[in-house]
Amino acid sequence: MILYSKNLQGNMKTKSVRSAEIKQKPRVNVITLGCSKNIHDSEVLMGQLKGNQMEVVHEASNIQNNDIVVINTCGFIDNAKQESIDTILQYSELKEQGKINKVIVTGCLSERYKPELQAEISSVDAYFGTNDLPELLSSIGADYRHELLGERMLSTPLHFSYFKIAEGCNRPCSFCAIPLMRGKHVSKPMEDLVKEAKFLASNGTKELILIAQDLTYYGLDIYGKRNLSDLLRNLSDVDGIEWIRLQYAYPSGFPMDILDAMAERSNICNYLDMPLQHISDNMLKSMRRGTTKQKQIDLVNQIRDKVPDIALRTTLICGYPGETEQDFQEMLEWVEESRFDRLGCFTYSHEEKTHAYSLTDDVPEEVKESRVEQIMEVQQGISYDINQEKIGKTYKVLVDKVDGDYFIGRTEYDSPEVDNEVLISAKDTYARIGDFVQVKIDRAEDFDLYGTIVK
């Protein structure tokens, strides 16, 4: 038996009470689903929570019974919606079991289907939309702090950051529900973006990945003109930013002057993500894309003429209402001819309240999936051929992580998660995560390059 003096016991009790108080202080566990724009929004939320002196974690695996779980949902297409619903149900069950404290849902799914979600999953403590950050913070005892503008808690590695320059979209694409969830296009003021870039650079960010629903629309609403080229130059001047990457550029009304900025500035990557969606004139018209087959072909050629070393990424949709076998074959042949460096392909999702929802979703699911497989099989061969041409060449590579026996990095022609990776043997050399290294490519596969660091 262990005996304690009265005073010692009193101290022990005091410590126990304090421990209990500390333990009961809620921790906010943020779960992010969907695209890079959601990642950015979660990081802003976490930055605000941290600024309110709250403990915050991102997708923590260790569940605590005092956790407030905030789920940032995606509501874009069927698969994403189902993943969001499954995640809400998972954490609602944990709450009912007493394993977590609260469940709060925000993001696109909540913006789009809030009444339905409230009726179907009533165990959730609160639902918020995409523009309800101050209200969300208030619901968990935090204040929205305007002085934290541009500051956020990164969930990506520190050396790269998704950098959102605008919210919403004014485009009338028939298949897209984004305007329903994100509203009209709103550009962020250039001075705010430069301030944010300086903050990120001061904390170790070397690569900015510019994102928006439509980068090329930037500035029209606040400056009266497409102003992406000026923004690029201003961001390029920020000390410490070594790569600037462009994602989600819309083809209709594409401002060619951004290619001039790309050619002028060495830290603007020769990389462009431009979702073209289809090539058949019938499909482009029905999709309300504001362009034609010939205009898209001409645009791709003009971009390659201006920046010969550019890597072009695009995304396509298979199985849009009314897509015939002839429409698909036209797209397949165009993919073979165009030889995009990177390409993603998705099946059409019939979304409520979009313009295309009034059309008959008449392409069977198995046909949609078969067409996607055919496109990706062609692209796999193109990617293999392009990668073979890189053998023996040396590239500047940004090291992202270590995985097993390899350091994993990317060239300026590759965005995280979606593009090629460079694998460097960790047995033979050492590289520090977040550093740039020169890598000679020794061999290549369909979507991976293998290389050796050279001095």
C-alpha positions as CSV (number, residue, x, y, z in Angstrom):
1,M,0.0,0.0,0.0
2,I,1.2,3.5,-0.9
3,L,0.5,6.2,1.7
4,Y,0.3,9.9,0.9
5,S,0.4,12.9,3.3
6,K,-2.7,15.1,3.4
7,N,-0.9,17.9,1.5
8,L,0.4,15.5,-1.2
9,Q,-3.1,14.1,-1.6
10,G,-4.4,17.7,-2.0
11,N,-1.8,18.4,-4.7
12,M,-2.6,15.1,-6.4
13,K,-6.3,16.0,-6.5
14,T,-5.6,19.5,-7.9
15,K,-3.4,18.0,-10.6
16,S,-6.2,15.5,-11.5
17,V,-8.7,18.2,-11.8
18,R,-6.4,20.3,-14.0
19,S,-5.8,17.2,-16.1
20,A,-9.5,16.6,-16.5
21,E,-10.0,20.2,-17.5
22,I,-7.3,20.0,-20.1
23,K,-8.7,16.8,-21.4
24,Q,-12.2,18.2,-21.7
25,K,-11.0,21.2,-23.8
26,P,-12.4,20.3,-27.3
27,R,-10.1,19.5,-30.2
28,V,-11.3,20.3,-33.7
29,N,-10.6,17.5,-36.2
30,V,-11.2,18.7,-39.8
31,I,-12.0,16.1,-42.5
32,T,-11.5,17.3,-46.1
33,L,-13.2,15.6,-49.1
34,G,-13.2,16.6,-52.7
35,C,-10.9,18.9,-54.7
36,S,-8.0,21.2,-54.0
37,K,-10.3,24.1,-53.5
38,N,-11.8,22.3,-50.6
39,I,-8.3,21.7,-49.2
40,H,-7.7,25.4,-49.4
41,D,-11.0,26.2,-47.6
42,S,-10.2,23.7,-44.8
43,E,-6.8,25.3,-44.4
44,V,-8.3,28.7,-44.0
45,L,-10.8,27.3,-41.4
46,M,-7.9,25.6,-39.5
47,G,-5.9,28.9,-39.6
48,Q,-8.8,30.7,-38.0
49,L,-9.2,28.1,-35.3
50,K,-5.5,28.2,-34.5
51,G,-5.7,32.0,-34.3
52,N,-8.5,31.5,-31.7
53,Q,-6.0,29.4,-29.6
54,M,-8.0,26.2,-30.3
55,E,-6.4,22.8,-30.8
56,V,-6.9,21.8,-34.4
57,V,-5.8,18.7,-36.4
58,H,-6.4,17.6,-40.0
59,E,-7.9,14.1,-40.5
60,A,-6.5,12.7,-37.2
61,S,-6.5,9.0,-37.0
62,N,-6.7,9.0,-33.2
63,I,-10.4,9.7,-32.3
64,Q,-11.0,11.5,-29.0
65,N,-14.3,11.7,-27.2
66,N,-14.0,15.5,-26.9
67,D,-13.4,16.0,-30.6
68,I,-15.5,18.4,-32.6
69,V,-15.4,16.9,-36.1
70,V,-15.9,19.3,-39.0
71,I,-16.5,17.5,-42.4
72,N,-15.8,19.7,-45.4
73,T,-17.9,17.9,-48.1
74,C,-17.9,17.6,-51.9
75,G,-21.2,17.7,-53.8
76,F,-19.9,17.7,-57.4
77,I,-20.8,14.3,-58.9
78,D,-22.4,11.1,-57.7
79,N,-19.3,9.3,-56.4
80,A,-18.1,12.4,-54.5
81,K,-21.6,12.9,-53.0
82,Q,-21.8,9.3,-51.8
83,E,-18.3,9.5,-50.2
84,S,-19.4,12.7,-48.4
85,I,-22.6,11.0,-47.1
86,D,-20.8,7.9,-46.0
87,T,-18.3,10.1,-44.1
88,I,-21.1,12.0,-42.4
89,L,-22.8,8.8,-41.4
90,Q,-19.5,7.3,-40.1
91,Y,-18.9,10.2,-37.7
92,S,-22.5,10.5,-36.7
93,E,-22.3,6.9,-35.6
94,L,-19.2,7.7,-33.6
95,K,-21.0,10.6,-32.0
96,E,-24.0,8.4,-31.0
97,Q,-21.5,5.9,-29.5
98,G,-20.1,8.7,-27.3
99,K,-16.7,8.5,-29.0
100,I,-16.7,12.1,-30.3
101,N,-18.4,15.2,-29.1
102,K,-19.9,17.0,-32.1
103,V,-20.3,16.6,-35.8
104,I,-20.5,19.7,-38.0
105,V,-20.9,19.5,-41.8
106,T,-19.8,22.2,-44.2
107,G,-18.8,22.5,-47.9
108,C,-20.5,21.9,-51.2
109,L,-22.8,19.0,-50.3
110,S,-24.1,21.0,-47.4
111,E,-24.6,24.1,-49.5
112,R,-26.5,22.2,-52.1
113,Y,-28.6,19.8,-50.0
114,K,-28.8,21.3,-46.6
115,P,-32.6,20.8,-46.1
116,E,-32.4,17.1,-47.3
117,L,-29.4,16.4,-45.1
118,Q,-31.0,18.0,-42.0
119,A,-34.1,15.8,-42.5
120,E,-32.2,12.6,-43.2
121,I,-29.2,12.9,-40.8
122,S,-30.5,14.8,-37.8
123,S,-27.7,13.7,-35.5
124,V,-25.4,16.2,-37.1
125,D,-25.1,19.3,-34.8
126,A,-25.0,21.9,-37.5
127,Y,-24.9,22.3,-41.3
128,F,-23.1,25.2,-43.0
129,G,-22.6,26.2,-46.7
130,T,-19.5,27.2,-48.6
131,N,-19.6,30.9,-47.5
132,D,-20.6,30.4,-43.9
133,L,-17.2,30.4,-42.2
134,P,-17.9,33.1,-39.6
135,E,-21.1,31.3,-38.6
136,L,-19.3,28.0,-38.4
137,L,-16.6,29.4,-36.2
138,S,-19.2,31.0,-33.9
139,S,-20.9,27.6,-33.5
140,I,-17.8,26.2,-31.8
141,G,-16.9,29.2,-29.8
142,A,-14.4,30.9,-32.1
143,D,-14.4,34.4,-33.7
144,Y,-13.7,35.2,-37.3
145,R,-10.5,37.2,-37.2
146,H,-10.1,39.6,-40.2
147,E,-6.4,40.2,-39.3
148,L,-5.7,36.5,-40.3
149,L,-6.5,37.3,-43.9
150,G,-4.2,35.1,-46.1
151,E,-3.0,33.0,-43.2
152,R,-3.9,29.3,-43.0
153,M,-2.7,26.1,-41.6
154,L,-1.4,23.9,-44.4
155,S,-2.5,20.3,-44.7
156,T,-0.1,19.8,-47.7
157,P,3.6,19.6,-47.2
158,L,4.9,23.0,-46.4
159,H,6.8,23.4,-49.6
160,F,3.7,23.6,-51.9
161,S,0.4,25.2,-51.4
162,Y,-2.9,25.3,-53.3
163,F,-3.5,29.0,-53.9
164,K,-7.1,30.0,-54.6
165,I,-7.4,33.3,-56.5
166,A,-11.2,33.4,-57.0
167,E,-14.4,31.8,-55.8
168,G,-17.4,30.7,-57.8
169,C,-18.0,30.6,-61.6
170,N,-19.9,32.6,-64.2
171,R,-19.7,30.0,-67.0
172,P,-22.9,28.4,-68.2
173,C,-21.6,24.8,-68.7
174,S,-24.7,22.6,-68.8
175,F,-23.3,19.6,-66.8
176,C,-21.7,21.6,-63.9
177,A,-23.3,22.2,-60.5
178,I,-20.5,24.4,-59.2
179,P,-22.3,27.7,-59.6
180,L,-25.2,26.2,-57.5
181,M,-22.7,25.5,-54.7
182,R,-20.1,28.2,-55.0
183,G,-22.1,31.1,-56.6
184,K,-20.9,33.7,-59.1
185,H,-17.2,34.4,-59.8
186,V,-15.6,36.6,-57.3
187,S,-11.9,37.5,-57.7
188,K,-9.7,38.1,-54.7
189,P,-7.9,41.5,-54.8
190,M,-4.4,41.2,-56.1
191,E,-2.8,42.9,-53.1
192,D,-4.4,40.3,-50.8
193,L,-3.1,37.5,-52.9
194,V,0.4,38.9,-52.9
195,K,0.2,39.3,-49.1
196,E,-0.9,35.7,-48.8
197,A,1.9,34.5,-51.1
198,K,4.5,36.4,-49.0
199,F,3.1,34.8,-45.8
200,L,3.3,31.3,-47.3
201,A,6.9,31.9,-48.7
202,S,8.0,33.2,-45.2
203,N,6.8,29.8,-43.8
204,G,8.7,27.7,-46.4
205,T,6.3,27.4,-49.4
206,K,8.2,27.2,-52.6
207,E,5.4,26.3,-55.1
208,L,2.1,28.0,-55.5
209,I,-0.5,26.0,-57.4
210,L,-3.1,28.5,-58.6
211,I,-6.6,27.3,-58.5
212,A,-10.1,28.6,-59.1
213,Q,-13.1,27.3,-61.1
214,D,-11.8,29.5,-63.9
215,L,-8.4,31.1,-63.6
216,T,-8.7,32.9,-66.9
217,Y,-11.7,34.9,-65.7
218,Y,-9.6,36.5,-62.9
219,G,-10.0,40.2,-62.6
220,L,-13.0,40.8,-64.8
221,D,-15.3,41.5,-61.9
222,I,-13.0,43.8,-60.0
223,Y,-10.6,45.3,-62.6
224,G,-12.8,45.2,-65.7
225,K,-10.4,43.1,-67.6
226,R,-8.8,39.6,-67.5
227,N,-5.8,40.3,-65.3
228,L,-4.2,36.9,-64.7
229,S,-1.0,37.9,-66.4
230,D,-0.5,40.9,-64.1
231,L,-1.2,38.7,-61.1
232,L,1.3,36.1,-62.3
233,R,4.0,38.7,-62.6
234,N,3.3,40.1,-59.1
235,L,3.4,36.6,-57.6
236,S,6.5,35.8,-59.5
237,D,8.3,38.7,-57.7
238,V,7.7,37.3,-54.3
239,D,11.0,36.1,-52.7
240,G,11.1,32.4,-52.1
241,I,8.5,31.4,-54.6
242,E,10.3,29.2,-57.1
243,W,7.4,27.6,-59.0
244,I,4.0,28.9,-59.9
245,R,1.6,26.4,-61.5
246,L,-1.7,27.1,-63.4
247,Q,-4.7,24.8,-62.9
248,Y,-8.3,25.1,-64.3
249,A,-7.9,27.5,-67.2
250,Y,-11.0,27.8,-69.3
251,P,-10.5,27.6,-73.1
252,S,-13.2,30.1,-74.2
253,G,-11.8,33.6,-74.0
254,F,-8.4,32.3,-73.1
255,P,-6.0,35.3,-72.4
256,M,-2.9,34.6,-74.5
257,D,-0.9,37.2,-72.5
258,I,-0.5,34.7,-69.7
259,L,1.8,32.8,-72.0
260,D,3.9,35.9,-72.4
261,A,4.3,36.0,-68.6
262,M,5.1,32.2,-68.6
263,A,7.8,32.7,-71.2
264,E,9.3,35.8,-69.4
265,R,9.5,34.4,-65.9
266,S,11.5,31.3,-65.1
267,N,9.5,30.6,-61.9
268,I,6.2,30.3,-63.8
269,C,6.0,26.6,-64.7
270,N,5.6,25.6,-68.3
271,Y,2.4,23.8,-67.4
272,L,-1.3,24.4,-68.1
273,D,-4.3,22.5,-66.9
274,M,-7.1,23.3,-69.3
275,P,-10.3,21.1,-69.2
276,L,-11.6,20.8,-72.7
277,Q,-14.3,18.2,-71.9
278,H,-15.0,17.1,-75.5
279,I,-14.2,17.8,-79.1
280,S,-17.4,17.0,-81.1
281,D,-19.2,20.2,-82.1
282,N,-22.5,18.5,-81.2
283,M,-21.3,17.8,-77.7
284,L,-19.6,21.2,-77.2
285,K,-22.8,23.0,-78.2
286,S,-25.0,21.0,-75.9
287,M,-22.5,21.4,-73.1
288,R,-22.7,25.2,-73.6
289,R,-18.9,25.5,-73.7
290,G,-18.9,28.6,-75.9
291,T,-16.4,27.1,-78.3
292,T,-16.0,24.7,-81.3
293,K,-13.8,21.8,-82.3
294,Q,-11.7,24.0,-84.6
295,K,-11.3,26.8,-82.0
296,Q,-10.1,24.2,-79.5
297,I,-7.6,22.7,-81.9
298,D,-6.4,26.1,-82.9
299,L,-6.0,27.2,-79.3
300,V,-3.9,24.1,-78.4
301,N,-1.7,24.7,-81.4
302,Q,-1.3,28.4,-80.5
303,I,-0.3,27.6,-76.9
304,R,2.3,25.1,-78.1
305,D,3.7,27.5,-80.6
306,K,4.1,30.3,-77.9
307,V,5.5,27.9,-75.3
308,P,7.0,25.0,-77.1
309,D,8.2,23.3,-73.9
310,I,4.7,23.5,-72.2
311,A,3.0,20.4,-70.6
312,L,-0.7,20.5,-71.4
313,R,-3.2,18.7,-69.1
314,T,-6.8,18.3,-70.0
315,T,-9.9,16.5,-68.7
316,L,-12.7,14.9,-70.7
317,I,-16.3,13.7,-70.2
318,C,-17.6,10.4,-71.7
319,G,-21.3,9.6,-71.9
320,Y,-22.8,13.1,-71.9
321,P,-26.5,12.9,-73.0
322,G,-26.8,12.3,-76.7
323,E,-23.2,11.3,-77.1
324,T,-23.2,8.9,-80.1
325,E,-20.5,6.4,-81.0
326,Q,-19.5,8.8,-83.8
327,D,-19.1,11.6,-81.2
328,F,-17.0,9.4,-79.1
329,Q,-14.8,8.1,-81.9
330,E,-14.2,11.7,-83.0
331,M,-12.9,12.4,-79.4
332,L,-10.8,9.3,-79.3
333,E,-9.1,10.2,-82.6
334,W,-8.5,13.7,-81.5
335,V,-6.8,12.4,-78.2
336,E,-4.5,10.3,-80.4
337,E,-3.7,13.2,-82.6
338,S,-3.3,15.9,-79.9
339,R,-0.9,13.9,-77.7
340,F,-1.6,15.7,-74.4
341,D,1.1,15.4,-71.8
342,R,-1.5,14.7,-69.1
343,L,-5.1,13.7,-69.4
344,G,-8.0,12.7,-67.1
345,C,-11.3,11.2,-68.2
346,F,-14.6,10.9,-66.3
347,T,-18.1,9.5,-66.8
348,Y,-20.9,12.0,-67.1
349,S,-22.9,12.5,-63.9
350,H,-26.6,13.6,-64.2
351,E,-26.9,16.4,-61.7
352,E,-30.1,18.0,-60.5
353,K,-30.8,21.6,-61.3
354,T,-28.1,21.8,-64.0
355,H,-29.1,22.6,-67.6
356,A,-28.2,19.1,-68.8
357,Y,-30.6,17.6,-66.2
358,S,-33.5,18.3,-68.6
359,L,-31.8,16.0,-71.2
360,T,-32.2,12.3,-71.1
361,D,-29.2,10.5,-69.5
362,D,-29.3,8.0,-72.4
363,V,-25.8,6.5,-72.5
364,P,-25.7,3.3,-70.4
365,E,-23.3,3.3,-67.5
366,E,-21.3,0.4,-68.9
367,V,-20.9,2.3,-72.2
368,K,-19.7,5.4,-70.3
369,E,-17.1,3.3,-68.4
370,S,-16.0,1.5,-71.5
371,R,-15.4,4.8,-73.3
372,V,-13.4,6.1,-70.4
373,E,-11.2,3.0,-70.5
374,Q,-10.6,3.4,-74.2
375,I,-9.6,7.0,-73.8
376,M,-7.2,6.2,-70.9
377,E,-5.7,3.2,-72.7
378,V,-4.8,5.5,-75.6
379,Q,-3.4,8.2,-73.2
380,Q,-1.4,5.5,-71.4
381,G,0.4,4.8,-74.6
382,I,1.0,8.5,-75.3
383,S,2.3,9.0,-71.8
384,Y,4.7,6.1,-72.2
385,D,6.1,7.4,-75.5
386,I,6.6,10.9,-74.1
387,N,8.3,9.5,-71.0
388,Q,10.7,7.4,-73.0
389,E,11.9,10.6,-74.7
390,K,13.0,11.9,-71.3
391,I,15.5,9.1,-70.6
392,G,19.0,10.5,-70.4
393,K,17.8,14.0,-69.7
394,T,18.2,16.0,-66.5
395,Y,15.4,17.8,-64.8
396,K,14.9,20.1,-61.8
397,V,12.8,18.0,-59.4
398,L,11.0,19.1,-56.2
399,V,11.1,16.3,-53.6
400,D,7.6,15.8,-52.0
401,K,8.0,12.7,-49.8
402,V,9.7,9.4,-49.0
403,D,7.8,6.2,-49.8
404,G,9.5,2.9,-49.0
405,D,12.9,2.8,-50.8
406,Y,12.3,5.9,-52.9
407,F,12.2,9.7,-52.6
408,I,9.2,10.9,-54.6
409,G,9.4,14.1,-56.5
410,R,8.0,16.1,-59.5
411,T,9.2,18.1,-62.4
412,E,7.8,21.5,-63.3
413,Y,5.5,19.5,-65.7
414,D,3.7,17.7,-63.0
415,S,1.1,18.7,-60.4
416,P,0.7,16.8,-57.1
417,E,-1.6,13.8,-56.9
418,V,-2.7,13.8,-60.5
419,D,0.5,13.7,-62.7
420,N,3.7,11.8,-63.1
421,E,6.2,11.2,-60.3
422,V,10.0,11.0,-60.3
423,L,11.3,8.1,-58.1
424,I,14.8,8.4,-56.7
425,S,16.4,5.5,-54.9
426,A,16.7,6.3,-51.2
427,K,19.3,3.5,-50.8
428,D,21.9,5.2,-53.0
429,T,21.5,8.9,-52.2
430,Y,19.9,11.3,-49.9
431,A,17.4,14.1,-50.6
432,R,15.6,16.4,-48.2
433,I,11.8,16.8,-48.5
434,G,11.0,20.3,-49.9
435,D,14.4,20.7,-51.7
436,F,15.0,21.0,-55.4
437,V,17.5,18.5,-56.9
438,Q,18.8,17.9,-60.4
439,V,17.8,14.4,-61.5
440,K,19.0,12.4,-64.5
441,I,16.2,10.1,-65.8
442,D,17.5,6.5,-66.1
443,R,14.3,4.7,-67.1
444,A,10.6,5.4,-67.6
445,E,7.2,3.7,-67.3
446,D,3.7,4.8,-68.4
447,F,3.3,7.4,-65.6
448,D,6.5,7.2,-63.5
449,L,10.1,8.3,-64.1
450,Y,13.1,6.8,-62.3
451,G,16.3,8.8,-61.9
452,T,19.5,9.6,-60.1
453,I,20.5,12.8,-58.4
454,V,23.4,14.6,-60.2
455,K,25.5,17.4,-58.9
